[in-house]
Amino acid sequence: MPIPDGHWRPLALEPQAPLVCDDQRICPAQVRGQISWPAPPRALRVEHAQRIRDRDFPELPALGAVIAQMAAERNLSDAWERLALHMARLALAVREADQVLVSEQDIAQLPQLRGPVVEIFRRAGLLRRRPNQWHLALHPQPSAVSCGHCLSWSGTAAKLCSACKNWRRSSQRGPCRRCHRTLPLSLGRCRRCRVVELEQTLADAPVPDQLWFGGDIDLYVNKTGRELNNARDRQAQQHRAELRYWPRHLIDANQLEIFPAPERNWKAIANPGLLRLSEPAQEVVSELDRLARDQAWSSATRKKSLRTLRVLLAWLGAATAIPERDVVGVGDLSPHYNTVRVAGFLQTKGMLAFDSDAVGTHEASVRRWVDQAPAQFQADLHTWIAVLRGHGKRPSPPMRWGTIRGYVLHVVSVLSTWEHLASLGEVTEQEVKTAAVNYSVFTSLRSLFRALRRERRVFRDPARNVHLTTPVRVPRPIPADRLKGLLNLAGGAKDRLALVLMAVYAVRPKQVAEILLDDLDRSTGRLRIRRPNRLDHVICLDEFALRLVKEWLAERHHRWPLSTNPYLIVSPLTALHIDRPAVGIANFSSLRDRIGINFTQLRQDRFLDEARETADPVRLMRLFGITSHTAIHYVRTAYPERFTIDPTQA
């Protein structure tokens, strides 16, 4: 029945769409297939599942069928089915954008039904299990932490990132010089401090310490060492280029010399490595660099030589000859400078001015020892040295400075005990006997007083009637266990060849060092040994020795193809030396230390072994070039019962 106007009518509501419950603040939808950042742990509750109960996922129908099947199998209620469906929807919302399956770690974050949800996703084929750790779904996932060493964030629970693990394998632990933490170090810095120093070095302005991402997106993997060193080198080169300066003066080749310049004090120059070079000087330095590379100098020797030449040419210029004393002065600045190679290079170019008053090493040592002697004996010592050098009142053959150095060394040690005497004329025969503790000291004192008596410096010779009784030493053989494997300890081809010549052919070390290439005849297998004031001795090399000679000559040509040194044995110092000298005996000191046997003992053992085999002194004389007295001595040592009378004295 119709309602009259003005009376109450019921409110007619307009039709509205049903409310959709999908809160985008709860696990918002992501672009599928996009690479995800490391996700922090989530704190999920049941109400979060209620707030997204209308969110649709394509996997929900399959999951709903599995939930209904499990509820029918286990006789579960409808409320369990609804709760399981909410937890499955929440698990689908939690997964990352780049994941199709749901991992056990995501299900472990659900507030309820974690175990049944794992089974639901497993039956639906949507579960991504963690290998060998199936039980993690029932336990909370450990929280992600930063790297304990470099403090980088990789979104994992690992204590160290992969870069720090590799750093730890090749570094030793210790206190860092920058952060003072006890960590694996390289050059005194931990990996984090090396990265921070790299950033501060590459930046134009100072930057504070900053954290970075680790793991697969670490930008500093394998870049903390080489990149930092390269950046520092570039900055150091730029800084040195800004600090370089021109010297206050350069020597003008057209300027006349008024008076000889005093010796320069190169240590007074501030920062000699920062001197600027002119174009002609730079060309000379470049020529030395090319020569060093062609002759295969070591990197350290090449850098030292170039550094020395730069200082000389920057201060003195390239238009005049450089005095030899200045080359020595620059070389004495520090161990980072070289003198010998630079002097030889300048000599070949005609740019070296030799010093007229230069003395050798042995002569300088003799002068230094004489200056240390008591003052009342120094005049007599100078007279004695003049006689030994052939400058006395009567002419005599000059003695080498090396031999004089040994004599002076023994005499000066005795003169320090005679300081109570006014002159050497007061020395008595008894004092000479007391001072002559060995034959070397006695020989030196006898030479001293003979020279002084001849020059009328003393009235009598107190050493004339002094005689020392020296015991005759019987050579002893070296045990076989010490000789076994001796050649394997020698090392390179040069040391093996030298050891064979000294141990098998009984050649002295000095004679080995002075063998010339012309003395070797490989076609006949003969080697000539030069002996001063005696006939040369020729030895015949066997096949093994010739093979060692071939190996050494091949190695020598490979290392120094431009060497013109005439000697067979050369060293890195003598191979390219301008004077082409022979190596010294000290060149074999490392070989002696490795084998642990003195070369004199090897020589005596070889004589004694041959004497035991042949018992023929003539064969020893022909084989080793020794005198008859030495040959008889070794044969008598090998067979003492055969020598009741000395055959040389019969």
C-alpha positions in Angstrom: 0.0 0.0 0.0 1.4 3.4 -0.8 2.9 5.6 1.9 1.6 9.1 2.0 3.9 12.1 1.6 5.5 13.5 4.7 5.7 10.2 6.5 8.8 8.1 7.3 10.4 6.1 4.5 13.1 3.5 4.8 16.6 4.6 3.6 17.5 3.0 0.3 21.3 2.2 0.1 23.0 2.5 -3.3 24.8 -0.7 -4.4 28.6 -0.7 -3.5 31.5 -3.0 -4.5 32.6 -5.5 -1.8 35.7 -4.3 0.3 39.0 -5.9 -0.8 41.5 -6.5 2.0 45.0 -6.1 0.6 47.3 -3.9 2.6 50.3 -2.9 0.3 52.3 -2.1 3.4 52.6 -5.8 4.1 55.1 -7.4 1.8 54.4 -5.1 -1.2 54.3 -6.7 -4.7 57.6 -6.8 -6.5 58.6 -7.0 -10.2 59.1 -10.6 -11.0 62.6 -11.6 -12.2 64.3 -8.5 -10.8 67.6 -9.1 -8.9 66.9 -8.6 -5.2 69.0 -7.0 -2.5 69.9 -9.1 0.6 66.6 -9.2 2.6 66.7 -8.5 6.3 64.9 -10.9 8.7 61.1 -10.2 9.0 58.9 -10.3 12.1 55.5 -11.7 10.8 52.3 -12.0 12.8 48.9 -13.6 12.1 47.2 -10.2 11.7 49.6 -9.6 8.7 48.0 -12.6 7.0 44.5 -11.2 7.7 45.4 -7.9 6.1 46.4 -9.5 2.8 43.7 -12.2 2.7 42.4 -11.0 -0.6 45.8 -10.8 -2.4 45.8 -13.1 -5.4 48.7 -15.4 -6.4 48.6 -17.9 -9.3 49.9 -20.7 -7.1 46.9 -20.4 -4.6 44.5 -22.8 -6.4 47.1 -25.6 -6.3 47.9 -24.9 -2.7 44.2 -24.8 -1.8 43.8 -28.3 -3.3 46.8 -29.6 -1.3 45.4 -28.0 1.9 42.0 -29.6 1.4 43.6 -33.0 0.8 45.8 -32.8 3.9 42.7 -31.7 6.0 40.8 -34.7 4.7 43.7 -37.1 5.4 44.3 -35.8 9.0 40.6 -35.1 9.8 41.3 -31.4 10.5 38.7 -28.6 10.9 37.7 -25.9 8.5 39.5 -23.3 10.8 42.8 -25.1 10.2 42.2 -25.0 6.5 41.5 -21.3 6.6 44.7 -20.7 8.8 46.8 -22.8 6.5 45.6 -20.9 3.5 46.5 -17.6 5.2 50.0 -18.8 6.1 50.5 -20.1 2.5 49.5 -16.7 1.1 51.8 -15.0 3.5 54.7 -17.3 2.5 54.1 -16.4 -1.1 54.2 -12.7 -0.3 57.4 -13.0 1.6 59.4 -14.6 -1.2 61.8 -12.4 -3.2 61.3 -11.1 -6.7 63.9 -13.3 -8.3 62.5 -16.5 -6.7 59.8 -18.8 -8.1 59.9 -21.3 -5.3 59.4 -20.6 -1.6 62.5 -21.3 0.5 62.4 -23.0 3.9 64.1 -19.8 5.3 61.0 -17.8 4.3 58.6 -20.3 5.8 60.6 -20.3 9.0 59.6 -16.7 9.5 55.8 -17.5 9.6 54.1 -17.1 13.0 52.2 -20.5 13.0 52.0 -23.8 11.1 55.6 -23.7 9.9 55.9 -27.5 9.7 52.6 -28.1 7.9 53.2 -25.3 5.5 56.6 -26.9 4.5 54.7 -30.1 3.7 52.0 -28.2 1.7 54.6 -26.5 -0.5 56.5 -29.7 -0.9 53.4 -31.5 -2.2 52.7 -28.6 -4.5 56.2 -28.6 -5.9 56.8 -25.1 -4.8 59.4 -25.7 -2.0 63.1 -24.8 -2.3 64.9 -26.8 0.3 68.3 -26.0 1.8 70.8 -28.9 1.1 71.6 -31.0 4.2 69.7 -28.7 6.5 66.1 -29.7 6.2 65.4 -28.9 9.8 66.0 -25.2 9.4 62.4 -24.7 8.5 61.5 -25.6 12.1 64.0 -23.1 13.6 64.4 -19.4 13.1 67.0 -18.3 10.5 70.2 -16.7 12.0 70.4 -13.0 11.5 72.6 -11.5 8.9 75.8 -9.8 10.1 78.6 -7.6 8.8 82.0 -9.0 7.9 84.1 -9.2 11.1 87.2 -7.9 9.3 86.3 -5.4 6.7 82.8 -4.5 8.2 81.2 -4.8 4.7 77.5 -5.9 4.5 76.7 -8.9 2.3 73.3 -9.9 3.8 74.5 -13.3 5.0 75.2 -14.8 8.4 78.8 -15.6 7.5 81.3 -14.1 9.9 83.7 -13.2 7.0 83.0 -12.2 3.4 84.6 -14.2 0.6 87.2 -11.5 -0.1 88.4 -11.5 3.5 88.6 -15.3 3.5 90.9 -15.2 0.5 92.9 -12.4 2.2 93.3 -14.5 5.3 94.8 -17.5 3.4 97.8 -15.5 2.1 98.4 -13.1 5.0 99.8 -13.4 8.5 98.0 -12.1 11.6 99.3 -9.1 13.6 98.3 -5.7 14.9 97.2 -3.3 12.2 99.2 -0.1 12.1 96.1 2.0 11.4 93.2 0.5 13.3 95.3 -1.5 15.8 93.1 -4.6 15.4 94.8 -8.0 15.3 93.9 -9.2 11.8 95.6 -10.7 8.7 97.9 -8.1 7.4 99.7 -7.1 4.2 102.4 -4.5 4.5 101.3 -3.7 8.1 97.6 -3.0 7.1 94.4 -5.0 7.3 92.1 -5.3 4.3 89.7 -2.6 5.5 92.5 -0.1 6.1 94.0 -0.9 2.7 90.6 -0.2 1.1 90.2 3.0 3.0 93.7 4.2 2.1 92.9 3.4 -1.6 89.8 5.5 -1.5 91.7 8.4 0.3 94.6 8.1 -2.2 92.3 8.2 -5.3 90.1 11.0 -4.0 91.0 14.6 -4.7 89.9 15.7 -1.2 90.2 13.8 2.1 87.2 11.5 2.6 86.1 9.8 5.8 86.0 6.1 6.4 82.9 4.6 4.6 81.3 1.2 4.7 80.6 -0.8 1.5 78.7 -3.8 0.3 80.5 -7.2 0.3 79.8 -10.6 -1.2 79.2 -10.8 -4.9 78.9 -7.0 -5.4 82.2 -6.2 -3.6 83.9 -3.5 -5.7 87.2 -3.9 -3.9 87.9 -7.6 -4.6 91.6 -8.0 -5.7 92.1 -4.2 -5.9 93.5 -3.3 -2.5 97.1 -4.0 -3.4 97.9 -3.3 -7.1 95.5 -0.4 -7.5 96.7 1.3 -4.3 100.4 0.9 -5.3 99.7 2.3 -8.8 97.7 5.2 -7.4 100.4 6.0 -4.9 103.1 5.8 -7.6 101.1 8.2 -9.8 100.7 10.7 -6.9 104.4 10.3 -6.0 105.5 11.0 -9.6 103.2 14.1 -9.8 104.5 15.3 -6.4 108.1 14.8 -7.4 107.6 16.6 -10.7 106.2 19.6 -8.7 109.2 19.6 -6.4 112.0 19.3 -9.0 114.3 22.3 -9.2 117.2 23.5 -11.2 120.6 23.6 -9.5 122.1 26.9 -8.6 124.9 26.6 -11.2 126.1 24.4 -14.0 129.7 24.0 -15.2 130.2 26.0 -18.5 132.5 24.2 -20.9 133.8 27.5 -22.3 134.7 28.9 -18.9 138.3 28.8 -17.9 139.3 27.4 -14.5 141.0 30.0 -12.3 142.1 27.6 -9.6 141.3 23.9 -8.9 138.0 23.5 -7.2 137.9 21.9 -3.8 136.3 18.5 -3.3 132.6 18.7 -3.3 130.5 17.6 -0.4 127.6 15.9 -2.1 125.8 15.2 1.2 125.2 18.9 1.6 122.8 18.9 -1.4 119.2 18.9 -0.4 117.2 16.2 -2.1 119.7 15.4 -4.9 117.1 13.1 -6.6 114.8 16.2 -7.3 117.3 18.0 -9.6 116.1 18.9 -13.1 117.9 17.6 -16.2 118.6 19.5 -19.4 117.9 17.9 -22.7 121.5 16.8 -23.5 121.8 15.3 -20.0 118.5 13.5 -20.4 119.8 12.0 -23.7 122.9 10.6 -21.8 120.7 9.1 -19.1 118.4 7.5 -21.8 121.5 6.0 -23.4 122.6 4.4 -20.2 119.1 3.1 -19.7 119.2 1.4 -23.1 122.6 0.0 -22.5 121.5 -1.5 -19.1 118.5 -3.1 -20.7 120.5 -4.5 -23.6 123.1 -5.9 -21.3 120.5 -7.4 -19.0 121.5 -5.6 -15.8 119.4 -6.3 -12.8 116.6 -4.0 -12.0 118.3 -2.8 -8.8 121.6 -2.1 -10.5 120.0 -0.3 -13.4 118.0 2.0 -11.1 121.0 2.8 -8.9 123.1 3.6 -11.9 120.5 5.9 -13.4 120.0 7.6 -10.1 123.7 8.3 -9.8 124.0 9.6 -13.3 121.0 11.9 -13.0 122.6 13.6 -9.9 125.9 14.0 -11.6 124.6 15.4 -14.9 122.0 17.6 -13.2 124.6 19.3 -11.0 127.7 19.3 -13.3 126.1 19.2 -16.7 126.8 17.1 -19.8 129.2 19.5 -21.5 132.3 18.8 -19.5 134.1 15.8 -18.2 133.0 14.6 -14.7 135.8 14.1 -12.2 136.2 10.6 -10.9 136.1 11.8 -7.3 132.7 13.3 -7.9 131.4 9.9 -9.2 132.7 8.3 -6.0 131.2 11.1 -3.9 127.7 10.6 -5.2 128.1 6.8 -4.9 128.8 7.2 -1.2 125.6 9.1 -0.5 123.6 6.0 0.3 123.4 2.3 -0.7 120.9 3.4 -3.4 123.6 4.8 -5.6 126.1 2.9 -7.8 129.6 4.0 -8.8 131.3 1.3 -10.8 128.8 1.0 -13.7 128.5 4.8 -14.0 132.2 5.3 -14.1 132.6 2.7 -16.8 129.9 4.2 -18.9 131.3 7.7 -18.6 134.8 6.4 -19.5 133.5 4.8 -22.7 131.9 8.1 -23.7 135.0 10.1 -22.8 133.2 12.0 -20.1 135.3 10.8 -17.1 138.3 12.8 -15.8 140.6 10.6 -13.9 142.2 11.8 -10.7 146.0 11.9 -10.8 146.3 11.2 -7.1 143.9 8.3 -7.0 145.1 5.2 -5.0 144.0 1.7 -5.0 142.1 -0.2 -2.3 145.2 -2.0 -0.9 147.3 1.1 -1.0 144.7 3.1 0.8 144.5 0.4 3.4 148.3 0.4 3.9 148.3 4.2 4.4 145.4 3.9 6.9 147.2 1.2 9.0 150.5 3.2 9.0 148.6 6.3 10.3 147.3 4.1 13.1 150.8 3.0 14.2 152.6 4.9 17.1 154.1 8.2 15.9 157.7 7.3 16.7 157.6 4.3 14.2 155.8 5.9 11.3 158.9 7.3 9.6 160.5 3.8 9.6 157.3 2.3 8.3 157.3 4.7 5.3 160.9 3.8 4.6 160.2 0.1 4.7 157.2 0.5 2.4 159.3 2.5 -0.1 161.9 -0.3 -0.2 159.2 -2.9 -0.8 157.9 -0.8 -3.7 161.4 -0.7 -5.2 162.1 3.0 -4.3 165.0 2.4 -1.9 168.7 3.3 -2.2 169.3 0.1 -4.2 166.8 -0.9 -6.9 164.7 -4.0 -6.3 161.6 -5.6 -7.8 158.4 -3.9 -6.6 156.1 -5.9 -4.4 152.3 -5.8 -4.9 150.3 -3.6 -2.6 148.2 -6.6 -1.6 151.2 -8.4 -0.2 152.4 -5.2 1.5 149.0 -4.8 3.1 149.4 -8.2 4.8 152.9 -7.4 6.0 151.8 -4.0 7.4 148.8 -5.5 9.2 151.0 -7.9 11.1 153.7 -5.3 11.9 151.3 -2.7 13.2 149.7 -5.2 15.5 153.2 -5.8 17.1 154.2 -2.2 17.2 151.3 -1.4 19.5 153.0 -3.5 22.1 156.3 -1.6 21.7 155.0 1.9 22.4 157.5 2.2 25.4 160.4 2.2 22.9 161.7 5.5 21.3 162.6 3.9 18.0 162.9 0.5 16.3 166.7 0.6 16.9 166.0 -0.4 20.6 164.2 -3.6 19.7 166.1 -6.7 21.0 166.2 -10.2 19.8 164.2 -11.4 22.7 161.4 -9.0 21.9 161.3 -10.3 18.3 161.0 -13.9 19.6 158.2 -12.9 21.9 156.2 -11.0 19.2 156.6 -13.7 16.5 153.6 -15.7 17.6 153.4 -17.4 14.1 155.4 -17.6 10.9 153.4 -14.8 9.2 154.3 -12.3 11.9 157.9 -13.4 11.9 158.2 -13.0 8.1 156.8 -9.5 8.3 159.2 -8.5 11.1 162.2 -10.0 9.3 161.3 -8.0 6.2 160.9 -4.8 8.2 164.3 -5.0 9.9 166.1 -6.2 6.8 164.9 -3.1 4.9 165.7 -0.7 7.8 169.2 -2.3 8.1 169.8 -1.8 4.3 168.6 1.8 4.5 170.9 2.5 7.5 167.9 3.2 9.8 169.0 0.7 12.4 172.6 -0.5 13.3 171.7 -4.2 13.6 169.0 -6.6 12.6 167.4 -8.2 15.7 165.5 -10.7 13.6 168.6 -12.1 11.9 169.4 -14.9 14.3 165.8 -15.7 15.3 164.5 -19.0 14.0 161.1 -20.5 14.4 160.4 -24.2 14.7 157.3 -24.8 12.7 155.7 -28.3 12.9 155.3 -30.2 9.7 151.7 -30.8 9.1 150.7 -34.2 7.7 147.8 -33.8 5.2 144.7 -35.7 6.2 142.2 -37.2 3.8 138.6 -35.9 3.8 136.0 -38.5 4.9 134.0 -40.0 2.0 130.7 -39.0 3.6 131.6 -35.3 3.3 132.7 -35.7 -0.3 129.5 -37.6 -1.3 127.0 -35.3 -3.1 129.4 -32.4 -3.1 128.6 -31.4 -6.7 124.9 -31.1 -6.0 125.6 -28.5 -3.4 127.6 -26.3 -5.8 124.6 -24.6 -7.4 125.0 -23.1 -10.9 127.1 -24.1 -13.9 129.9 -21.6 -12.9 130.2 -23.0 -9.4 130.1 -26.6 -10.6 132.9 -25.9 -13.1 135.0 -24.2 -10.5 134.5 -27.0 -8.0 135.5 -29.6 -10.5 138.7 -27.7 -11.5 139.7 -27.3 -7.8 138.6 -30.7 -6.5 139.5 -33.0 -9.4 142.4 -31.2 -11.1 143.8 -29.5 -8.0 143.8 -26.0 -9.5 144.1 -23.1 -7.0 141.2 -20.7 -6.7 143.3 -17.8 -7.9 144.4 -19.8 -11.0 140.7 -20.7 -11.7 139.8 -17.0 -11.7 142.7 -16.1 -14.1 141.9 -18.7 -16.8 141.5 -17.0 -20.1 139.1 -18.1 -22.8 142.2 -18.5 -25.1 143.6 -21.0 -22.7 140.8 -23.4 -23.4 141.0 -25.7 -26.4 137.7 -27.6 -26.5 138.7 -29.5 -29.7 141.6 -31.3 -27.9 140.1 -31.0 -24.4 143.2 -29.2 -23.0 143.3 -26.3 -20.5 146.3 -24.2 -19.9 147.0 -23.0 -16.3 149.1 -19.9 -16.2 151.7 -19.7 -13.4 153.8 -16.5 -12.8 157.5 -17.1 -12.9 157.0 -20.7 -13.8 156.2 -22.8 -16.8 152.5 -23.1 -17.7 150.7 -26.3 -16.7 148.4 -28.0 -19.2 145.6 -30.3 -18.0 143.4 -32.7 -20.0 139.7 -32.3 -19.3 137.5 -35.4 -19.3 134.0 -35.5 -20.9 132.2 -34.5 -17.7 134.4 -31.4 -17.3 134.0 -30.5 -21.0 130.2 -30.7 -20.6 130.4 -28.3 -17.6 132.5 -26.0 -19.7 129.8 -26.1 -22.4 127.0 -25.4 -20.0 128.8 -22.4 -18.4 129.7 -20.9 -21.8 126.1 -21.2 -22.9 124.9 -19.5 -19.7 127.5 -16.8 -19.9 126.5 -15.9 -23.5 122.8 -16.0 -22.5 123.2 -13.6 -19.6 125.9 -11.3 -21.1 125.8 -11.6 -24.9 127.8 -8.3 -25.2 130.5 -9.2 -22.7 134.1 -8.8 -24.0 135.8 -10.0 -20.8 138.7 -12.3 -21.8 138.5 -14.5 -18.7 136.6 -17.8 -18.5 135.0 -17.1 -15.2 133.1 -13.8 -14.9 130.6 -12.3 -12.5 127.8 -9.8 -12.9 130.3 -7.0 -12.0 133.2 -8.1 -14.2 131.3 -9.4 -17.2 130.6 -5.8 -18.5 133.3 -3.9 -16.7 135.2 -1.5 -19.0 138.6 -2.7 -17.6 137.6 -6.4 -18.2 139.2 -7.6 -14.9 139.3 -11.1 -13.5 137.0 -12.1 -10.6 138.5 -12.1 -7.1 138.9 -15.1 -4.9 136.0 -13.8 -2.8 133.8 -14.7 -5.7 134.1 -18.4 -4.6 133.3 -17.7 -1.0 129.6 -18.6 -1.4 130.7 -21.9 -3.0 133.0 -22.7 -0.1 130.2 -21.9 2.4 127.8 -24.2 0.7 130.1 -27.2 0.5 131.5 -26.6 3.9 135.1 -27.6 2.9 138.1 -25.3 2.4 139.6 -25.3 -1.2 143.0 -26.0 0.2 141.7 -29.2 1.9 140.2 -30.3 -1.4 143.5 -29.8 -3.2 145.5 -31.7 -0.5 142.9 -34.5 -0.5 143.3 -34.8 -4.3 147.1 -35.1 -4.0 146.8 -37.6 -1.3 144.2 -39.7 -3.1 146.4 -39.8 -6.3 149.5 -40.7 -4.2 147.6 -43.6 -2.7 146.6 -44.9 -6.1 149.9 -44.6 -7.9 152.6 -44.1 -5.3 154.6 -42.4 -8.1 155.9 -38.9 -7.4 156.7 -38.4 -11.1 153.0 -39.0 -12.0 152.0 -36.4 -9.4 154.4 -33.9 -10.8 153.1 -34.4 -14.4 149.4 -34.6 -13.5 149.3 -31.6 -11.1 152.4 -29.6 -12.0 153.8 -29.6 -8.5 157.4 -29.7 -7.4 159.3 -32.8 -6.6 159.5 -31.9 -2.9 155.7 -31.6 -2.7 155.2 -34.9 -4.6 157.6 -36.8 -2.3 155.8 -35.3 0.7 152.4 -36.7 -0.3 153.7 -40.1 -1.4 155.5 -40.4 2.0 152.3 -39.5 3.7 150.4 -42.2 1.8 153.1 -44.9 2.3 155.3 -44.0 5.3 156.7 -47.5 5.6 158.4 -47.3 2.2 160.5 -44.2 3.1 163.2 -45.1 5.6 165.5 -42.6 3.8 164.3 -39.6 1.9 165.1 -40.4 -1.8 165.6 -36.7 -2.6 168.4 -36.6 0.0 170.0 -40.0 -0.8 
